[in-house]
Amino acid sequence: MKNKSILLLLGVFLLAGCHSQKKSVQEQRKILKTEEYSYDGNKVSIKSTSGLDGEVVTTTKIYDERNNLLESFADDDDYRVEYKYDENNHLIYSKDNGGAGHEYFYDYDENGDMIYYHGESNGQPYGNYHAEYKNHKMIHRYTISDLAEFHEWWNFSEDFTKCDYETSSGDKKYYEFDSKGNKIYEKSDSMENFYEYDDNGKMTLHKTLFGDGSESLLVYNYDDKGNVIYDKTGSYETYYDYEFYDDGRKKSVVWYRLIN
């Protein structure tokens, strides 16, 4: 009987210790932001709560039956964005009511590449460009206005793994790509960028070397659904916790950091 009492007492101490340890780990979390998702047909409401000041913003997004975003607006202000698509799900028109209001128009060639874009604000021109492609890769883009004309060129190698970029104003860059088309290297006069990816094409590393010898490093980890669960920028580490509904749709996301 005495042995049983000792074992029972030991179990209580172990349980209390585990609870205390779990609480300690929980207290080390600094919540940055929480998002909660609710669904009503093709409408998604996202409630975002700041972990810094407690501010709550709810955004509503409405989709069509092809899962194209049709409308997006925040419930606490009047800002609203609307979108339209063609039969091939290409975005052909969008507008918002920010400032004087903006409208954007998009045209595509028979290959589905966007060859022309222009915007208007309060009925006046608000940016435009024409584009040319080769093998779905943009090789020339230019903007012509009453004030100026600006050109960009991408000169690819035959296998599209290397590219020299230049502009009509004299800027130059050099790129390299892997066999899947992911950019793995970029060089300009002031810096070099290196990129790495996982098997699903998700970026896992972005390293920048600056001309003064300094560098920056970004690291990303993902779960088996492709959701980012960890990122590191310099010395700042951010973790992400997800919950999902039974049908697989996102229920909530928590951004947090660990504090020593």
Secondary structure in CASP SS format (residue, H / E / C, confidence):
PFRMAT SS
TARGET T0000
AUTHOR 0000-0000-0000
METHOD secondary structure of the structure
MODEL  1
M C 1.00
K H 1.00
N H 1.00
K H 1.00
S H 1.00
I H 1.00
L H 1.00
L H 1.00
L H 1.00
L H 1.00
G H 1.00
V H 1.00
F H 1.00
L H 1.00
L H 1.00
A H 1.00
G H 1.00
C H 1.00
H H 1.00
S H 1.00
Q H 1.00
K H 1.00
K H 1.00
S H 1.00
V H 1.00
Q H 1.00
E H 1.00
Q C 1.00
R E 1.00
K E 1.00
I E 1.00
L E 1.00
K E 1.00
T E 1.00
E E 1.00
E E 1.00
Y E 1.00
S E 1.00
Y E 1.00
D E 1.00
G C 1.00
N C 1.00
K E 1.00
V E 1.00
S E 1.00
I E 1.00
K E 1.00
S E 1.00
T E 1.00
S E 1.00
G C 1.00
L C 1.00
D C 1.00
G C 1.00
E C 1.00
V E 1.00
V E 1.00
T E 1.00
T E 1.00
T E 1.00
K E 1.00
I E 1.00
Y E 1.00
D C 1.00
E C 1.00
R C 1.00
N C 1.00
N C 1.00
L E 1.00
L E 1.00
E E 1.00
S E 1.00
F E 1.00
A E 1.00
D C 1.00
D C 1.00
D C 1.00
D C 1.00
Y C 1.00
R E 1.00
V E 1.00
E E 1.00
Y E 1.00
K E 1.00
Y E 1.00
D C 1.00
E C 1.00
N C 1.00
N C 1.00
H C 1.00
L E 1.00
I E 1.00
Y E 1.00
S E 1.00
K E 1.00
D E 1.00
N C 1.00
G C 1.00
G C 1.00
A C 1.00
G C 1.00
H E 1.00
E E 1.00
Y E 1.00
F E 1.00
Y E 1.00
D E 1.00
Y E 1.00
D C 1.00
E C 1.00
N C 1.00
G C 1.00
D C 1.00
M E 1.00
I E 1.00
Y E 1.00
Y E 1.00
H E 1.00
G E 1.00
E E 1.00
S E 1.00
N C 1.00
G C 1.00
Q E 1.00
P E 1.00
Y E 1.00
G E 1.00
N E 1.00
Y E 1.00
H E 1.00
A E 1.00
E E 1.00
Y E 1.00
K E 1.00
N C 1.00
H C 1.00
K E 1.00
M E 1.00
I E 1.00
H E 1.00
R E 1.00
Y E 1.00
T E 1.00
I E 1.00
S C 1.00
D C 1.00
L C 1.00
A C 1.00
E E 1.00
F E 1.00
H E 1.00
E E 1.00
W E 1.00
W E 1.00
N E 1.00
F E 1.00
S C 1.00
E C 1.00
D C 1.00
F C 1.00
T C 1.00
K E 1.00
C E 1.00
D E 1.00
Y E 1.00
E E 1.00
T E 1.00
S C 1.00
S C 1.00
G C 1.00
D C 1.00
K E 1.00
K E 1.00
Y E 1.00
Y E 1.00
E E 1.00
F E 1.00
D C 1.00
S C 1.00
K C 1.00
G C 1.00
N C 1.00
K E 1.00
I E 1.00
Y E 1.00
E E 1.00
K E 1.00
S C 1.00
D C 1.00
S C 1.00
M E 1.00
E E 1.00
N E 1.00
F E 1.00
Y E 1.00
E E 1.00
Y E 1.00
D C 1.00
D C 1.00
N C 1.00
G C 1.00
K C 1.00
M E 1.00
T E 1.00
L E 1.00
H E 1.00
K E 1.00
T E 1.00
L E 1.00
F E 1.00
G C 1.00
D C 1.00
G C 1.00
S C 1.00
E E 1.00
S E 1.00
L E 1.00
L E 1.00
V E 1.00
Y E 1.00
N E 1.00
Y E 1.00
D C 1.00
D C 1.00
K C 1.00
G C 1.00
N C 1.00
V E 1.00
I E 1.00
Y E 1.00
D E 1.00
K E 1.00
T E 1.00
G C 1.00
S C 1.00
Y E 1.00
E E 1.00
T E 1.00
Y E 1.00
Y E 1.00
D E 1.00
Y E 1.00
E E 1.00
F E 1.00
Y C 1.00
D C 1.00
D C 1.00
G C 1.00
R C 1.00
K E 1.00
K E 1.00
S E 1.00
V E 1.00
V E 1.00
W E 1.00
Y E 1.00
R E 1.00
L E 1.00
I C 1.00
N C 1.00
END
